[in-house]
Amino acid sequence: VGRSRRVHERILAALPVRIVEGTGVTRNVSAGGVYFESATDVPLNGEIAFEIGLRSGLDSMVMLCRGVVVRREKRDGMDGIAVQITDSRLVAVQ
């Protein structure tokens, strides 16, 4: 029986993503990675910098991330992009 290679629990969430090439929406997020859909062309195995918008009550924050694209697939006319996060930090939005 095959085992999952995932280390971190995934949470289903539709959060806005912004990358230099455009925008997208997350489908799931974990401490170690994110899967989002976008109409942008992001190279497989390439490094990527992106922001995930977060909102908690009246406060807004952005998670600034860097990572490596580990999977790409076509989904309903969009690109599904899986990224292993290598660095991240939270920043309050004024």
C-alpha positions as CSV (number, residue, x, y, z in Angstrom):
1,V,0.0,0.0,0.0
2,G,1.4,3.4,-1.0
3,R,2.1,6.0,1.6
4,S,1.6,9.7,1.3
5,R,4.8,11.8,1.2
6,R,3.0,14.8,2.8
7,V,4.4,15.8,6.2
8,H,2.0,18.7,6.9
9,E,-1.8,18.6,7.2
10,R,-3.6,20.4,4.4
11,I,-6.4,22.9,4.9
12,L,-8.9,23.5,2.1
13,A,-9.1,27.3,1.6
14,A,-9.8,29.8,-1.2
15,L,-7.4,32.6,-0.5
16,P,-6.2,35.2,-3.0
17,V,-2.7,34.7,-4.3
18,R,-0.6,37.4,-6.1
19,I,2.6,36.5,-8.1
20,V,4.6,38.8,-10.4
21,E,3.0,37.2,-13.4
22,G,-0.6,37.6,-12.2
23,T,-3.1,36.3,-9.6
24,G,-4.7,33.1,-8.4
25,V,-6.7,31.4,-5.7
26,T,-5.5,28.8,-3.3
27,R,-7.3,25.4,-3.1
28,N,-5.3,24.1,-0.1
29,V,-2.6,25.3,2.2
30,S,-0.3,23.7,4.7
31,A,2.8,24.8,6.7
32,G,5.0,23.3,4.0
33,G,3.2,24.1,0.8
34,V,0.3,25.5,-1.2
35,Y,-1.8,24.5,-4.2
36,F,-3.3,27.3,-6.2
37,E,-5.0,27.8,-9.5
38,S,-3.9,30.6,-11.9
39,A,-4.0,31.5,-15.5
40,T,-0.3,32.4,-15.4
41,D,2.5,30.3,-16.9
42,V,4.8,29.3,-14.0
43,P,7.8,26.9,-14.8
44,L,7.9,23.5,-13.2
45,N,10.9,23.2,-10.8
46,G,11.3,27.0,-10.9
47,E,11.6,29.3,-7.9
48,I,8.6,31.5,-7.2
49,A,7.8,34.4,-4.9
50,F,4.1,35.0,-4.0
51,E,1.8,36.5,-1.5
52,I,-1.3,34.9,0.1
53,G,-3.9,37.3,1.5
54,L,-5.2,36.4,4.9
55,R,-8.0,38.0,6.9
56,S,-8.9,37.5,10.6
57,G,-11.8,39.5,11.8
58,L,-11.1,43.2,11.1
59,D,-7.3,42.6,10.6
60,S,-5.7,41.8,7.3
61,M,-2.3,40.2,6.8
62,V,-0.3,38.9,3.9
63,M,1.9,35.9,4.0
64,L,5.0,36.6,1.8
65,C,6.4,33.3,0.5
66,R,9.2,31.8,-1.6
67,G,9.1,28.3,-2.9
68,V,9.7,25.8,-5.7
69,V,7.0,24.7,-8.1
70,V,6.8,20.9,-7.7
71,R,3.8,20.1,-9.8
72,R,1.7,21.7,-12.6
73,E,-1.5,20.4,-14.1
74,K,-4.4,21.7,-16.2
75,R,-7.7,22.1,-14.3
76,D,-10.8,23.6,-15.9
77,G,-8.8,25.9,-18.2
78,M,-6.5,27.0,-15.4
79,D,-3.1,25.9,-14.3
80,G,-3.0,24.0,-11.0
81,I,0.3,24.9,-9.3
82,A,1.8,23.0,-6.3
83,V,4.5,24.9,-4.5
84,Q,6.8,23.6,-1.7
85,I,7.3,26.7,0.5
86,T,11.0,27.3,1.4
87,D,10.6,30.6,3.2
88,S,7.6,32.6,4.5
89,R,6.7,35.5,6.9
90,L,3.5,37.3,7.9
91,V,3.1,41.0,7.4
92,A,0.3,43.2,8.7
93,V,-1.5,45.2,6.0
94,Q,-2.2,48.8,6.9
